């Protein structure tokens, strides 16, 4: 199961249900994909086929919507 958290500017932000317990969010778009850690601070975990400009844009979106992502994580995964 891969619940979508946000759709913004052609990006899909989502969780993978059977993955590690450290809070993070995946992002995909036509050009590639990325994964951002949410805790202990927002940071890039990995990426594929995205340039620096896109990665900065994605990190900015994750930072802007951190509260929504955290709330969606808690609702989806509960208190792991």
mmCIF file of the N, C-alpha and C atoms, coordinates in Angstrom:
data_MODEL
# 
_entry.id   MODEL 
# 
loop_
_atom_site.group_PDB 
_atom_site.id 
_atom_site.type_symbol 
_atom_site.label_atom_id 
_atom_site.label_alt_id 
_atom_site.label_comp_id 
_atom_site.label_asym_id 
_atom_site.label_entity_id 
_atom_site.label_seq_id 
_atom_site.pdbx_PDB_ins_code 
_atom_site.Cartn_x 
_atom_site.Cartn_y 
_atom_site.Cartn_z 
_atom_site.occupancy 
_atom_site.B_iso_or_equiv 
_atom_site.pdbx_formal_charge 
_atom_site.auth_seq_id 
_atom_site.auth_comp_id 
_atom_site.auth_asym_id 
_atom_site.auth_atom_id 
_atom_site.pdbx_PDB_model_num 
ATOM 1   N N  . UNK A 1 1  ? 0.844  -1.180 0.000   1.00 0.00 ? 1  UNK A N  1 
ATOM 2   C CA . UNK A 1 1  ? 0.000  0.000  0.000   1.00 0.00 ? 1  UNK A CA 1 
ATOM 3   C C  . UNK A 1 1  ? 0.889  1.243  0.000   1.00 0.00 ? 1  UNK A C  1 
ATOM 4   N N  . UNK A 1 2  ? 0.585  2.201  -0.838  1.00 0.00 ? 2  UNK A N  1 
ATOM 5   C CA . UNK A 1 2  ? 1.367  3.430  -0.931  1.00 0.00 ? 2  UNK A CA 1 
ATOM 6   C C  . UNK A 1 2  ? 0.444  4.646  -0.865  1.00 0.00 ? 2  UNK A C  1 
ATOM 7   N N  . UNK A 1 3  ? 0.068  5.046  0.342   1.00 0.00 ? 3  UNK A N  1 
ATOM 8   C CA . UNK A 1 3  ? -0.849 6.184  0.462   1.00 0.00 ? 3  UNK A CA 1 
ATOM 9   C C  . UNK A 1 3  ? -0.205 7.500  0.012   1.00 0.00 ? 3  UNK A C  1 
ATOM 10  N N  . UNK A 1 4  ? -0.921 8.245  -0.790  1.00 0.00 ? 4  UNK A N  1 
ATOM 11  C CA . UNK A 1 4  ? -0.468 9.552  -1.242  1.00 0.00 ? 4  UNK A CA 1 
ATOM 12  C C  . UNK A 1 4  ? -0.761 10.577 -0.158  1.00 0.00 ? 4  UNK A C  1 
ATOM 13  N N  . UNK A 1 5  ? 0.248  11.369 0.168   1.00 0.00 ? 5  UNK A N  1 
ATOM 14  C CA . UNK A 1 5  ? 0.123  12.402 1.202   1.00 0.00 ? 5  UNK A CA 1 
ATOM 15  C C  . UNK A 1 5  ? -0.216 13.744 0.559   1.00 0.00 ? 5  UNK A C  1 
ATOM 16  N N  . UNK A 1 6  ? 0.505  14.089 -0.512  1.00 0.00 ? 6  UNK A N  1 
ATOM 17  C CA . UNK A 1 6  ? 0.315  15.367 -1.200  1.00 0.00 ? 6  UNK A CA 1 
ATOM 18  C C  . UNK A 1 6  ? 0.511  15.181 -2.697  1.00 0.00 ? 6  UNK A C  1 
ATOM 19  N N  . UNK A 1 7  ? -0.134 16.030 -3.470  1.00 0.00 ? 7  UNK A N  1 
ATOM 20  C CA . UNK A 1 7  ? 0.137  16.172 -4.900  1.00 0.00 ? 7  UNK A CA 1 
ATOM 21  C C  . UNK A 1 7  ? 0.289  17.658 -5.148  1.00 0.00 ? 7  UNK A C  1 
ATOM 22  N N  . UNK A 1 8  ? 1.500  18.052 -5.524  1.00 0.00 ? 8  UNK A N  1 
ATOM 23  C CA . UNK A 1 8  ? 1.804  19.466 -5.718  1.00 0.00 ? 8  UNK A CA 1 
ATOM 24  C C  . UNK A 1 8  ? 2.718  19.601 -6.937  1.00 0.00 ? 8  UNK A C  1 
ATOM 25  N N  . UNK A 1 9  ? 2.381  20.496 -7.853  1.00 0.00 ? 9  UNK A N  1 
ATOM 26  C CA . UNK A 1 9  ? 3.220  20.813 -9.013  1.00 0.00 ? 9  UNK A CA 1 
ATOM 27  C C  . UNK A 1 9  ? 3.655  19.578 -9.791  1.00 0.00 ? 9  UNK A C  1 
ATOM 28  N N  . UNK A 1 10 ? 2.791  18.605 -9.912  1.00 0.00 ? 10 UNK A N  1 
ATOM 29  C CA . UNK A 1 10 ? 3.136  17.399 -10.647 1.00 0.00 ? 10 UNK A CA 1 
ATOM 30  C C  . UNK A 1 10 ? 3.934  16.380 -9.856  1.00 0.00 ? 10 UNK A C  1 
ATOM 31  N N  . UNK A 1 11 ? 4.195  16.661 -8.582  1.00 0.00 ? 11 UNK A N  1 
ATOM 32  C CA . UNK A 1 11 ? 4.915  15.743 -7.708  1.00 0.00 ? 11 UNK A CA 1 
ATOM 33  C C  . UNK A 1 11 ? 3.916  14.961 -6.865  1.00 0.00 ? 11 UNK A C  1 
ATOM 34  N N  . UNK A 1 12 ? 4.216  13.718 -6.632  1.00 0.00 ? 12 UNK A N  1 
ATOM 35  C CA . UNK A 1 12 ? 3.402  12.893 -5.721  1.00 0.00 ? 12 UNK A CA 1 
ATOM 36  C C  . UNK A 1 12 ? 4.256  12.549 -4.511  1.00 0.00 ? 12 UNK A C  1 
ATOM 37  N N  . UNK A 1 13 ? 3.779  12.906 -3.336  1.00 0.00 ? 13 UNK A N  1 
ATOM 38  C CA . UNK A 1 13 ? 4.455  12.618 -2.070  1.00 0.00 ? 13 UNK A CA 1 
ATOM 39  C C  . UNK A 1 13 ? 3.698  11.471 -1.413  1.00 0.00 ? 13 UNK A C  1 
ATOM 40  N N  . UNK A 1 14 ? 4.404  10.421 -1.038  1.00 0.00 ? 14 UNK A N  1 
ATOM 41  C CA . UNK A 1 14 ? 3.728  9.218  -0.544  1.00 0.00 ? 14 UNK A CA 1 
ATOM 42  C C  . UNK A 1 14 ? 4.602  8.433  0.428   1.00 0.00 ? 14 UNK A C  1 
ATOM 43  N N  . UNK A 1 15 ? 3.972  7.469  1.090   1.00 0.00 ? 15 UNK A N  1 
ATOM 44  C CA . UNK A 1 15 ? 4.657  6.544  1.995   1.00 0.00 ? 15 UNK A CA 1 
ATOM 45  C C  . UNK A 1 15 ? 4.607  5.146  1.396   1.00 0.00 ? 15 UNK A C  1 
ATOM 46  N N  . UNK A 1 16 ? 5.618  4.354  1.707   1.00 0.00 ? 16 UNK A N  1 
ATOM 47  C CA . UNK A 1 16 ? 5.579  2.924  1.442   1.00 0.00 ? 16 UNK A CA 1 
ATOM 48  C C  . UNK A 1 16 ? 5.260  2.262  2.772   1.00 0.00 ? 16 UNK A C  1 
ATOM 49  N N  . UNK A 1 17 ? 4.257  1.424  2.786   1.00 0.00 ? 17 UNK A N  1 
ATOM 50  C CA . UNK A 1 17 ? 3.748  0.896  4.052   1.00 0.00 ? 17 UNK A CA 1 
ATOM 51  C C  . UNK A 1 17 ? 4.674  -0.070 4.773   1.00 0.00 ? 17 UNK A C  1 
ATOM 52  N N  . UNK A 1 18 ? 5.445  -0.843 4.059   1.00 0.00 ? 18 UNK A N  1 
ATOM 53  C CA . UNK A 1 18 ? 6.290  -1.844 4.710   1.00 0.00 ? 18 UNK A CA 1 
ATOM 54  C C  . UNK A 1 18 ? 7.757  -1.481 4.574   1.00 0.00 ? 18 UNK A C  1 
ATOM 55  N N  . UNK A 1 19 ? 8.120  -0.361 5.152   1.00 0.00 ? 19 UNK A N  1 
ATOM 56  C CA . UNK A 1 19 ? 9.491  0.106  5.056   1.00 0.00 ? 19 UNK A CA 1 
ATOM 57  C C  . UNK A 1 19 ? 9.975  0.467  6.450   1.00 0.00 ? 19 UNK A C  1 
ATOM 58  N N  . UNK A 1 20 ? 11.142 1.053  6.512   1.00 0.00 ? 20 UNK A N  1 
ATOM 59  C CA . UNK A 1 20 ? 11.748 1.379  7.806   1.00 0.00 ? 20 UNK A CA 1 
ATOM 60  C C  . UNK A 1 20 ? 10.881 2.318  8.653   1.00 0.00 ? 20 UNK A C  1 
ATOM 61  N N  . UNK A 1 21 ? 11.131 2.301  9.952   1.00 0.00 ? 21 UNK A N  1 
ATOM 62  C CA . UNK A 1 21 ? 10.279 3.057  10.877  1.00 0.00 ? 21 UNK A CA 1 
ATOM 63  C C  . UNK A 1 21 ? 10.671 4.525  11.005  1.00 0.00 ? 21 UNK A C  1 
ATOM 64  N N  . UNK A 1 22 ? 11.875 4.909  10.569  1.00 0.00 ? 22 UNK A N  1 
ATOM 65  C CA . UNK A 1 22 ? 12.275 6.314  10.642  1.00 0.00 ? 22 UNK A CA 1 
ATOM 66  C C  . UNK A 1 22 ? 11.385 7.130  9.698   1.00 0.00 ? 22 UNK A C  1 
ATOM 67  N N  . UNK A 1 23 ? 10.840 8.215  10.211  1.00 0.00 ? 23 UNK A N  1 
ATOM 68  C CA . UNK A 1 23 ? 9.873  9.007  9.455   1.00 0.00 ? 23 UNK A CA 1 
ATOM 69  C C  . UNK A 1 23 ? 10.510 9.600  8.193   1.00 0.00 ? 23 UNK A C  1 
ATOM 70  N N  . UNK A 1 24 ? 9.857  9.360  7.056   1.00 0.00 ? 24 UNK A N  1 
ATOM 71  C CA . UNK A 1 24 ? 10.339 9.850  5.770   1.00 0.00 ? 24 UNK A CA 1 
ATOM 72  C C  . UNK A 1 24 ? 9.172  9.907  4.778   1.00 0.00 ? 24 UNK A C  1 
ATOM 73  N N  . UNK A 1 25 ? 9.439  10.553 3.647   1.00 0.00 ? 25 UNK A N  1 
ATOM 74  C CA . UNK A 1 25 ? 8.435  10.634 2.587   1.00 0.00 ? 25 UNK A CA 1 
ATOM 75  C C  . UNK A 1 25 ? 9.131  10.430 1.245   1.00 0.00 ? 25 UNK A C  1 
ATOM 76  N N  . UNK A 1 26 ? 8.472  9.722  0.352   1.00 0.00 ? 26 UNK A N  1 
ATOM 77  C CA . UNK A 1 26 ? 8.955  9.514  -1.007  1.00 0.00 ? 26 UNK A CA 1 
ATOM 78  C C  . UNK A 1 26 ? 8.284  10.525 -1.919  1.00 0.00 ? 26 UNK A C  1 
ATOM 79  N N  . UNK A 1 27 ? 8.991  10.906 -2.995  1.00 0.00 ? 27 UNK A N  1 
ATOM 80  C CA . UNK A 1 27 ? 8.444  11.837 -3.976  1.00 0.00 ? 27 UNK A CA 1 
ATOM 81  C C  . UNK A 1 27 ? 8.751  11.282 -5.362  1.00 0.00 ? 27 UNK A C  1 
ATOM 82  N N  . UNK A 1 28 ? 7.770  11.349 -6.231  1.00 0.00 ? 28 UNK A N  1 
ATOM 83  C CA . UNK A 1 28 ? 7.989  10.911 -7.603  1.00 0.00 ? 28 UNK A CA 1 
ATOM 84  C C  . UNK A 1 28 ? 7.390  11.917 -8.570  1.00 0.00 ? 28 UNK A C  1 
ATOM 85  N N  . UNK A 1 29 ? 8.001  11.983 -9.749  1.00 0.00 ? 29 UNK A N  1 
ATOM 86  C CA . UNK A 1 29 ? 7.496  12.815 -10.837 1.00 0.00 ? 29 UNK A CA 1 
ATOM 87  C C  . UNK A 1 29 ? 7.974  12.182 -12.132 1.00 0.00 ? 29 UNK A C  1 
ATOM 88  N N  . UNK A 1 30 ? 7.636  12.775 -13.253 1.00 0.00 ? 30 UNK A N  1 
ATOM 89  C CA . UNK A 1 30 ? 8.009  12.211 -14.539 1.00 0.00 ? 30 UNK A CA 1 
ATOM 90  C C  . UNK A 1 30 ? 9.508  12.070 -14.743 1.00 0.00 ? 30 UNK A C  1 
ATOM 91  N N  . UNK A 1 31 ? 10.289 12.929 -14.129 1.00 0.00 ? 31 UNK A N  1 
ATOM 92  C CA . UNK A 1 31 ? 11.734 12.936 -14.327 1.00 0.00 ? 31 UNK A CA 1 
ATOM 93  C C  . UNK A 1 31 ? 12.488 11.969 -13.430 1.00 0.00 ? 31 UNK A C  1 
ATOM 94  N N  . UNK A 1 32 ? 11.943 11.640 -12.261 1.00 0.00 ? 32 UNK A N  1 
ATOM 95  C CA . UNK A 1 32 ? 12.673 10.787 -11.330 1.00 0.00 ? 32 UNK A CA 1 
ATOM 96  C C  . UNK A 1 32 ? 11.984 10.693 -9.988  1.00 0.00 ? 32 UNK A C  1 
ATOM 97  N N  . UNK A 1 33 ? 12.771 10.421 -8.966  1.00 0.00 ? 33 UNK A N  1 
ATOM 98  C CA . UNK A 1 33 ? 12.205 10.251 -7.634  1.00 0.00 ? 33 UNK A CA 1 
ATOM 99  C C  . UNK A 1 33 ? 13.227 10.623 -6.566  1.00 0.00 ? 33 UNK A C  1 
ATOM 100 N N  . UNK A 1 34 ? 12.720 10.795 -5.346  1.00 0.00 ? 34 UNK A N  1 
ATOM 101 C CA . UNK A 1 34 ? 13.573 11.128 -4.207  1.00 0.00 ? 34 UNK A CA 1 
ATOM 102 C C  . UNK A 1 34 ? 12.917 10.626 -2.930  1.00 0.00 ? 34 UNK A C  1 
ATOM 103 N N  . UNK A 1 35 ? 13.716 10.614 -1.880  1.00 0.00 ? 35 UNK A N  1 
ATOM 104 C CA . UNK A 1 35 ? 13.234 10.247 -0.544  1.00 0.00 ? 35 UNK A CA 1 
ATOM 105 C C  . UNK A 1 35 ? 13.839 11.250 0.428   1.00 0.00 ? 35 UNK A C  1 
ATOM 106 N N  . UNK A 1 36 ? 12.992 11.781 1.307   1.00 0.00 ? 36 UNK A N  1 
ATOM 107 C CA . UNK A 1 36 ? 13.443 12.749 2.304   1.00 0.00 ? 36 UNK A CA 1 
ATOM 108 C C  . UNK A 1 36 ? 13.161 12.224 3.703   1.00 0.00 ? 36 UNK A C  1 
ATOM 109 N N  . UNK A 1 37 ? 14.191 12.284 4.553   1.00 0.00 ? 37 UNK A N  1 
ATOM 110 C CA . UNK A 1 37 ? 14.004 12.019 5.976   1.00 0.00 ? 37 UNK A CA 1 
ATOM 111 C C  . UNK A 1 37 ? 13.237 13.195 6.552   1.00 0.00 ? 37 UNK A C  1 
ATOM 112 N N  . UNK A 1 38 ? 12.337 12.934 7.465   1.00 0.00 ? 38 UNK A N  1 
ATOM 113 C CA . UNK A 1 38 ? 11.605 13.992 8.161   1.00 0.00 ? 38 UNK A CA 1 
ATOM 114 C C  . UNK A 1 38 ? 12.199 14.206 9.543   1.00 0.00 ? 38 UNK A C  1 
ATOM 115 N N  . UNK A 1 39 ? 12.745 13.131 10.115  1.00 0.00 ? 39 UNK A N  1 
ATOM 116 C CA . UNK A 1 39 ? 13.347 13.255 11.439  1.00 0.00 ? 39 UNK A CA 1 
ATOM 117 C C  . UNK A 1 39 ? 14.753 12.682 11.432  1.00 0.00 ? 39 UNK A C  1 
ATOM 118 N N  . UNK A 1 40 ? 15.660 13.132 12.205  1.00 0.00 ? 40 UNK A N  1 
ATOM 119 C CA . UNK A 1 40 ? 15.485 14.193 13.203  1.00 0.00 ? 40 UNK A CA 1 
ATOM 120 C C  . UNK A 1 40 ? 15.362 15.584 12.583  1.00 0.00 ? 40 UNK A C  1 
ATOM 121 N N  . UNK A 1 41 ? 15.764 15.721 11.290  1.00 0.00 ? 41 UNK A N  1 
ATOM 122 C CA . UNK A 1 41 ? 15.556 16.975 10.566  1.00 0.00 ? 41 UNK A CA 1 
ATOM 123 C C  . UNK A 1 41 ? 15.329 16.626 9.100   1.00 0.00 ? 41 UNK A C  1 
ATOM 124 N N  . UNK A 1 42 ? 14.695 17.519 8.373   1.00 0.00 ? 42 UNK A N  1 
ATOM 125 C CA . UNK A 1 42 ? 14.412 17.252 6.968   1.00 0.00 ? 42 UNK A CA 1 
ATOM 126 C C  . UNK A 1 42 ? 15.721 17.250 6.189   1.00 0.00 ? 42 UNK A C  1 
ATOM 127 N N  . UNK A 1 43 ? 15.972 16.134 5.507   1.00 0.00 ? 43 UNK A N  1 
ATOM 128 C CA . UNK A 1 43 ? 17.183 16.018 4.696   1.00 0.00 ? 43 UNK A CA 1 
ATOM 129 C C  . UNK A 1 43 ? 16.970 14.994 3.598   1.00 0.00 ? 43 UNK A C  1 
ATOM 130 N N  . UNK A 1 44 ? 17.719 15.147 2.537   1.00 0.00 ? 44 UNK A N  1 
ATOM 131 C CA . UNK A 1 44 ? 17.624 14.239 1.399   1.00 0.00 ? 44 UNK A CA 1 
ATOM 132 C C  . UNK A 1 44 ? 18.247 12.898 1.759   1.00 0.00 ? 44 UNK A C  1 
ATOM 133 N N  . UNK A 1 45 ? 17.489 11.821 1.552   1.00 0.00 ? 45 UNK A N  1 
ATOM 134 C CA . UNK A 1 45 ? 17.984 10.473 1.840   1.00 0.00 ? 45 UNK A CA 1 
ATOM 135 C C  . UNK A 1 45 ? 18.534 9.819  0.578   1.00 0.00 ? 45 UNK A C  1 
ATOM 136 N N  . UNK A 1 46 ? 17.854 9.986  -0.551  1.00 0.00 ? 46 UNK A N  1 
ATOM 137 C CA . UNK A 1 46 ? 18.286 9.433  -1.833  1.00 0.00 ? 46 UNK A CA 1 
ATOM 138 C C  . UNK A 1 46 ? 17.534 10.109 -2.961  1.00 0.00 ? 46 UNK A C  1 
ATOM 139 N N  . UNK A 1 47 ? 18.078 9.994  -4.173  1.00 0.00 ? 47 UNK A N  1 
ATOM 140 C CA . UNK A 1 47 ? 17.366 10.509 -5.342  1.00 0.00 ? 47 UNK A CA 1 
ATOM 141 C C  . UNK A 1 47 ? 17.807 9.742  -6.576  1.00 0.00 ? 47 UNK A C  1 
ATOM 142 N N  . UNK A 1 48 ? 16.998 9.844  -7.616  1.00 0.00 ? 48 UNK A N  1 
ATOM 143 C CA . UNK A 1 48 ? 17.277 9.186  -8.883  1.00 0.00 ? 48 UNK A CA 1 
ATOM 144 C C  . UNK A 1 48 ? 16.819 10.090 -10.011 1.00 0.00 ? 48 UNK A C  1 
ATOM 145 N N  . UNK A 1 49 ? 17.751 10.476 -10.873 1.00 0.00 ? 49 UNK A N  1 
ATOM 146 C CA . UNK A 1 49 ? 17.485 11.265 -12.085 1.00 0.00 ? 49 UNK A CA 1 
ATOM 147 C C  . UNK A 1 49 ? 16.885 12.654 -11.843 1.00 0.00 ? 49 UNK A C  1 
ATOM 148 N N  . UNK A 1 50 ? 17.154 13.281 -10.723 1.00 0.00 ? 50 UNK A N  1 
ATOM 149 C CA . UNK A 1 50 ? 16.679 14.644 -10.480 1.00 0.00 ? 50 UNK A CA 1 
ATOM 150 C C  . UNK A 1 50 ? 17.883 15.564 -10.319 1.00 0.00 ? 50 UNK A C  1 
ATOM 151 N N  . UNK A 1 51 ? 17.795 16.760 -10.881 1.00 0.00 ? 51 UNK A N  1 
ATOM 152 C CA . UNK A 1 51 ? 18.907 17.704 -10.756 1.00 0.00 ? 51 UNK A CA 1 
ATOM 153 C C  . UNK A 1 51 ? 18.784 18.523 -9.470  1.00 0.00 ? 51 UNK A C  1 
ATOM 154 N N  . UNK A 1 52 ? 19.805 19.289 -9.199  1.00 0.00 ? 52 UNK A N  1 
ATOM 155 C CA . UNK A 1 52 ? 19.868 20.082 -7.972  1.00 0.00 ? 52 UNK A CA 1 
ATOM 156 C C  . UNK A 1 52 ? 18.707 21.045 -7.810  1.00 0.00 ? 52 UNK A C  1 
ATOM 157 N N  . UNK A 1 53 ? 18.288 21.658 -8.915  1.00 0.00 ? 53 UNK A N  1 
ATOM 158 C CA . UNK A 1 53 ? 17.165 22.608 -8.843  1.00 0.00 ? 53 UNK A CA 1 
ATOM 159 C C  . UNK A 1 53 ? 15.893 21.904 -8.386  1.00 0.00 ? 53 UNK A C  1 
ATOM 160 N N  . UNK A 1 54 ? 15.596 20.740 -8.966  1.00 0.00 ? 54 UNK A N  1 
ATOM 161 C CA . UNK A 1 54 ? 14.396 19.985 -8.569  1.00 0.00 ? 54 UNK A CA 1 
ATOM 162 C C  . UNK A 1 54 ? 14.496 19.532 -7.128  1.00 0.00 ? 54 UNK A C  1 
ATOM 163 N N  . UNK A 1 55 ? 15.669 19.072 -6.723  1.00 0.00 ? 55 UNK A N  1 
ATOM 164 C CA . UNK A 1 55 ? 15.842 18.595 -5.340  1.00 0.00 ? 55 UNK A CA 1 
ATOM 165 C C  . UNK A 1 55 ? 15.637 19.725 -4.337  1.00 0.00 ? 55 UNK A C  1 
ATOM 166 N N  . UNK A 1 56 ? 16.135 20.911 -4.659  1.00 0.00 ? 56 UNK A N  1 
ATOM 167 C CA . UNK A 1 56 ? 15.917 22.069 -3.768  1.00 0.00 ? 56 UNK A CA 1 
ATOM 168 C C  . UNK A 1 56 ? 14.438 22.419 -3.702  1.00 0.00 ? 56 UNK A C  1 
ATOM 169 N N  . UNK A 1 57 ? 13.767 22.373 -4.852  1.00 0.00 ? 57 UNK A N  1 
ATOM 170 C CA . UNK A 1 57 ? 12.319 22.647 -4.885  1.00 0.00 ? 57 UNK A CA 1 
ATOM 171 C C  . UNK A 1 57 ? 11.564 21.624 -4.037  1.00 0.00 ? 57 UNK A C  1 
ATOM 172 N N  . UNK A 1 58 ? 11.917 20.356 -4.183  1.00 0.00 ? 58 UNK A N  1 
ATOM 173 C CA . UNK A 1 58 ? 11.249 19.306 -3.417  1.00 0.00 ? 58 UNK A CA 1 
ATOM 174 C C  . UNK A 1 58 ? 11.486 19.476 -1.926  1.00 0.00 ? 58 UNK A C  1 
ATOM 175 N N  . UNK A 1 59 ? 12.731 19.768 -1.543  1.00 0.00 ? 59 UNK A N  1 
ATOM 176 C CA . UNK A 1 59 ? 13.007 19.944 -0.120  1.00 0.00 ? 59 UNK A CA 1 
ATOM 177 C C  . UNK A 1 59 ? 12.213 21.123 0.437   1.00 0.00 ? 59 UNK A C  1 
ATOM 178 N N  . UNK A 1 60 ? 12.095 22.181 -0.344  1.00 0.00 ? 60 UNK A N  1 
ATOM 179 C CA . UNK A 1 60 ? 11.315 23.339 0.083   1.00 0.00 ? 60 UNK A CA 1 
ATOM 180 C C  . UNK A 1 60 ? 9.845  22.961 0.288   1.00 0.00 ? 60 UNK A C  1 
ATOM 181 N N  . UNK A 1 61 ? 9.294  22.158 -0.605  1.00 0.00 ? 61 UNK A N  1 
ATOM 182 C CA . UNK A 1 61 ? 7.901  21.720 -0.467  1.00 0.00 ? 61 UNK A CA 1 
ATOM 183 C C  . UNK A 1 61 ? 7.740  20.850 0.779   1.00 0.00 ? 61 UNK A C  1 
ATOM 184 N N  . UNK A 1 62 ? 8.673  19.931 0.993   1.00 0.00 ? 62 UNK A N  1 
ATOM 185 C CA . UNK A 1 62 ? 8.613  19.083 2.195   1.00 0.00 ? 62 UNK A CA 1 
ATOM 186 C C  . UNK A 1 62 ? 8.671  19.954 3.447   1.00 0.00 ? 62 UNK A C  1 
ATOM 187 N N  . UNK A 1 63 ? 9.557  20.943 3.465   1.00 0.00 ? 63 UNK A N  1 
ATOM 188 C CA . UNK A 1 63 ? 9.655  21.839 4.621   1.00 0.00 ? 63 UNK A CA 1 
ATOM 189 C C  . UNK A 1 63 ? 8.355  22.612 4.838   1.00 0.00 ? 63 UNK A C  1 
ATOM 190 N N  . UNK A 1 64 ? 7.767  23.121 3.757   1.00 0.00 ? 64 UNK A N  1 
ATOM 191 C CA . UNK A 1 64 ? 6.505  23.867 3.850   1.00 0.00 ? 64 UNK A CA 1 
ATOM 192 C C  . UNK A 1 64 ? 5.364  23.018 4.397   1.00 0.00 ? 64 UNK A C  1 
ATOM 193 N N  . UNK A 1 65 ? 5.368  21.738 4.071   1.00 0.00 ? 65 UNK A N  1 
ATOM 194 C CA . UNK A 1 65 ? 4.257  20.850 4.414   1.00 0.00 ? 65 UNK A CA 1 
ATOM 195 C C  . UNK A 1 65 ? 4.644  19.814 5.475   1.00 0.00 ? 65 UNK A C  1 
ATOM 196 N N  . UNK A 1 66 ? 5.679  20.129 6.232   1.00 0.00 ? 66 UNK A N  1 
ATOM 197 C CA . UNK A 1 66 ? 6.163  19.183 7.248   1.00 0.00 ? 66 UNK A CA 1 
ATOM 198 C C  . UNK A 1 66 ? 5.054  18.742 8.199   1.00 0.00 ? 66 UNK A C  1 
ATOM 199 N N  . UNK A 1 67 ? 4.266  19.664 8.697   1.00 0.00 ? 67 UNK A N  1 
ATOM 200 C CA . UNK A 1 67 ? 3.205  19.306 9.649   1.00 0.00 ? 67 UNK A CA 1 
ATOM 201 C C  . UNK A 1 67 ? 2.189  18.349 9.036   1.00 0.00 ? 67 UNK A C  1 
ATOM 202 N N  . UNK A 1 68 ? 1.812  18.588 7.785   1.00 0.00 ? 68 UNK A N  1 
ATOM 203 C CA . UNK A 1 68 ? 0.863  17.695 7.109   1.00 0.00 ? 68 UNK A CA 1 
ATOM 204 C C  . UNK A 1 68 ? 1.460  16.298 6.926   1.00 0.00 ? 68 UNK A C  1 
ATOM 205 N N  . UNK A 1 69 ? 2.741  16.247 6.566   1.00 0.00 ? 69 UNK A N  1 
ATOM 206 C CA . UNK A 1 69 ? 3.409  14.961 6.348   1.00 0.00 ? 69 UNK A CA 1 
ATOM 207 C C  . UNK A 1 69 ? 3.498  14.190 7.660   1.00 0.00 ? 69 UNK A C  1 
ATOM 208 N N  . UNK A 1 70 ? 3.895  14.872 8.731   1.00 0.00 ? 70 UNK A N  1 
ATOM 209 C CA . UNK A 1 70 ? 4.005  14.228 10.042  1.00 0.00 ? 70 UNK A CA 1 
ATOM 210 C C  . UNK A 1 70 ? 2.644  13.712 10.500  1.00 0.00 ? 70 UNK A C  1 
ATOM 211 N N  . UNK A 1 71 ? 1.622  14.510 10.340  1.00 0.00 ? 71 UNK A N  1 
ATOM 212 C CA . UNK A 1 71 ? 0.264  14.100 10.739  1.00 0.00 ? 71 UNK A CA 1 
ATOM 213 C C  . UNK A 1 71 ? -0.198 12.893 9.924   1.00 0.00 ? 71 UNK A C  1 
ATOM 214 N N  . UNK A 1 72 ? 0.045  12.921 8.613   1.00 0.00 ? 72 UNK A N  1 
ATOM 215 C CA . UNK A 1 72 ? -0.338 11.795 7.757   1.00 0.00 ? 72 UNK A CA 1 
ATOM 216 C C  . UNK A 1 72 ? 0.437  10.535 8.149   1.00 0.00 ? 72 UNK A C  1 
ATOM 217 N N  . UNK A 1 73 ? 1.715  10.687 8.492   1.00 0.00 ? 73 UNK A N  1 
ATOM 218 C CA . UNK A 1 73 ? 2.529  9.547  8.935   1.00 0.00 ? 73 UNK A CA 1 
ATOM 219 C C  . UNK A 1 73 ? 1.926  8.926  10.195  1.00 0.00 ? 73 UNK A C  1 
ATOM 220 N N  . UNK A 1 74 ? 1.620  9.786  11.153  1.00 0.00 ? 74 UNK A N  1 
ATOM 221 C CA . UNK A 1 74 ? 1.049  9.291  12.410  1.00 0.00 ? 74 UNK A CA 1 
ATOM 222 C C  . UNK A 1 74 ? -0.298 8.606  12.180  1.00 0.00 ? 74 UNK A C  1 
ATOM 223 N N  . UNK A 1 75 ? -1.106 9.162  11.306  1.00 0.00 ? 75 UNK A N  1 
ATOM 224 C CA . UNK A 1 75 ? -2.409 8.556  11.014  1.00 0.00 ? 75 UNK A CA 1 
ATOM 225 C C  . UNK A 1 75 ? -2.257 7.216  10.307  1.00 0.00 ? 75 UNK A C  1 
ATOM 226 N N  . UNK A 1 76 ? -1.280 7.137  9.419   1.00 0.00 ? 76 UNK A N  1 
ATOM 227 C CA . UNK A 1 76 ? -1.098 5.905  8.650   1.00 0.00 ? 76 UNK A CA 1 
ATOM 228 C C  . UNK A 1 76 ? -0.388 4.802  9.450   1.00 0.00 ? 76 UNK A C  1 
ATOM 229 N N  . UNK A 1 77 ? 0.688  5.177  10.135  1.00 0.00 ? 77 UNK A N  1 
ATOM 230 C CA . UNK A 1 77 ? 1.513  4.180  10.822  1.00 0.00 ? 77 UNK A CA 1 
ATOM 231 C C  . UNK A 1 77 ? 1.216  4.062  12.304  1.00 0.00 ? 77 UNK A C  1 
ATOM 232 N N  . UNK A 1 78 ? 0.516  5.028  12.866  1.00 0.00 ? 78 UNK A N  1 
ATOM 233 C CA . UNK A 1 78 ? 0.288  5.014  14.316  1.00 0.00 ? 78 UNK A CA 1 
ATOM 234 C C  . UNK A 1 78 ? 1.585  5.337  15.036  1.00 0.00 ? 78 UNK A C  1 
ATOM 235 N N  . UNK A 1 79 ? 1.651  4.978  16.271  1.00 0.00 ? 79 UNK A N  1 
ATOM 236 C CA . UNK A 1 79 ? 2.859  5.263  17.068  1.00 0.00 ? 79 UNK A CA 1 
ATOM 237 C C  . UNK A 1 79 ? 3.744  4.029  17.049  1.00 0.00 ? 79 UNK A C  1 
ATOM 238 N N  . UNK A 1 80 ? 4.639  3.966  16.097  1.00 0.00 ? 80 UNK A N  1 
ATOM 239 C CA . UNK A 1 80 ? 5.557  2.838  15.977  1.00 0.00 ? 80 UNK A CA 1 
ATOM 240 C C  . UNK A 1 80 ? 6.531  2.788  17.111  1.00 0.00 ? 80 UNK A C  1 
# 
